Amino acid sequence: MIRTSPGAGAALPIGDPVTLVVSRGPQPEPVRVRVPLLIGREFEDAASVLREDGLEVEQNRGGFPFSRRNGVVVGQQPGAGSLVDPGTTVTLDTI
């Protein structure tokens, strides 16, 4: 309980109302998402996993002339295990 109105110790006639102000507790921590390990997966499969977790995805083909549109993930940023906010963009390096 945070406080009462009237304050503690006040004399009141029987039946008079007393207001109690209470707290719902501390604010909850914002929900964070742990970035999964995606290296070695096909890009579309990895992108699907990220979207299911509420994350955005960006593909970086690394400028390799032989890169395929739906290549294999060889790097990711942020890295696997990172805690990020929902909606964060994860960049997947593919070849």
Secondary structure, DSSP 8 states (H G I E B T S, - for coil): --EEES-TT----TT---EEE----S------EE----TTSBHHHHHHHHHHTT-EEEEE-TT-TT--TT-BEEEEES-TT-EE-TT-EEEEEE-
